[in-house]
Amino acid sequence: MSLDAVPAGLAGHVPDLAGTDAARVPGRPETAADAVHAALFHGAALVRDRVSVEINGHRYAVSPVSAGFLALGVEAFPRARDVAAAALRMGRPVALIGELAGTALALAGVAGSTWIHSPEPSEAHFLLPARFVRDRAWLLRRRLSCAHTRPDGPPQRLTAVGVGPRPFSSPAELRALVGRAEAVVATDWTYLHTLPRLLGTPSPPPGPRHRSVPYDSADYDATIRQVSTALNELQDEGARDVALLVEGNPDTYDILDGVCLDRRRLDVRPGVPIALVAAGEAGAPAAPARIAYLSGLPHRHGQTRRQLRDELELYVRAGITCVLVEMTYGDLDLAVQVARRSPTPRTLVLLSDAYTPDARRLVTTSRSAAGTRTMLERARGTLSTLAIFDGPGGLTGRP
């Protein structure tokens, strides 16, 4: 396995997005949170191939936002330096938003971290600890072991586009991309909820050009495998230009982990993860940048519950907004316990089925035994997002 930094474009390709507005939504003014999200996900897309691993003769990008991460802005320093160093030692990538080259240089040696700099759309520095790169290589190898393509299949251009509540592509750009592609692949959730809202028109029904993949919230690895199968079938059928529409950001905890690059060129157009947008709208502060974005289902990513607890305790003590995705009942209980032990009160917001008619939001505080008990009961048997942050923000949101 090679862990060398490689030039951008070797393992994939990212279009020039320098002129793209951050998370554009017609009629909505740009916010400070948009600028943070642009630096994180747009910036990470521009440097996604700088670190890669070789698998079966192909280079696969290790994006700095492909799994959980800690994002910190200029205003968090120098106090946050110890927190950033501790996160790196735990194997968690750290993104520094703003003019923090000196801080990035000082932290680059911690845990054998690789430092990647993205100057656009605003300055961002990504630190990838060696343990994170090793873990990503292991996970990619495991998922790609199930991704088989036909040896004599035709070459295929695959454009993975982040859709969802805050896409970087405008509706006009998305319509043009979908219209140009020979085939479109997306989950049934995307066809039902996201495309109609983004385009303002009913989405086309699934068919030969529009493949719908069932979204399995109980087993997301199954969704990854089915998307891979759909893409390979299209390649076998001769489809040379395919659009893959992905909720949120294609590189973050998502289906690109199972896409084989054999005879396939991958273009990535980023977006913002749904959980971050929904948490922000529920009152969680997104800027100044002090965000920990984590999976609440640690075993799926080779992490133990104790490791997750240790990380959460570090971030909650430091007053960093924590957004946990892929939450199950047992892991939610762990997060609630960490919030309860915080020396200062924390707001907790539980979100499920965001941006659908079935959307639910439950808000409580870490000091409310009845509120947290209700939260645990409501979450039983569901897959949810949990936001933990300082202050009463979100308490005005609808229950």
Number of C-alpha atoms within 10 A of each C-alpha: 9 11 16 12 16 17 13 18 18 15 23 18 19 20 12 9 18 13 8 14 17 25 25 18 17 9 6 8 8 13 13 13 19 20 21 27 26 25 25 29 28 30 27 26 28 26 25 30 25 24 25 26 25 16 17 12 9 15 19 25 28 27 23 32 24 21 19 23 24 26 27 28 20 16 14 16 14 9 10 17 16 12 19 26 19 16 23 27 18 17 22 27 27 28 29 27 28 18 15 17 16 9 15 24 14 12 21 20 15 19 21 16 23 23 21 20 19 20 15 18 21 17 17 27 28 28 28 28 25 20 18 22 23 16 15 22 21 15 17 21 19 13 18 20 13 14 21 14 19 12 9 8 18 16 17 22 18 24 23 23 25 25 29 24 24 25 25 29 23 19 19 11 11 21 14 11 17 20 12 13 19 17 21 26 24 22 21 17 16 22 22 15 16 22 22 14 18 22 14 10 9 14 17 12 13 16 10 11 17 20 21 21 22 15 18 14 13 13 10 16 17 15 20 21 19 20 26 23 19 17 24 21 15 23 22 18 11 14 21 18 19 25 24 26 25 25 25 25 29 27 29 22 20 18 23 25 26 25 25 25 24 19 17 18 19 21 20 22 27 31 30 27 26 21 23 26 20 21 27 18 14 23 20 26 23 23 19 17 26 26 25 24 21 22 21 28 22 18 11 14 16 11 13 12 15 11 12 21 17 13 19 22 17 17 21 23 15 14 17 25 26 26 25 26 23 22 23 19 19 14 19 24 17 17 23 20 15 20 25 18 15 16 9 14 17 25 23 31 27 24 22 20 14 18 15 13 8 8 10 15 21 22 23 22 23 21 16 13 12 11 16 22 13 13 22 16 11 13 21 13 10 15 19 24 27 24 27 28 26 19 17 16 19 23 17 10 13 10 12
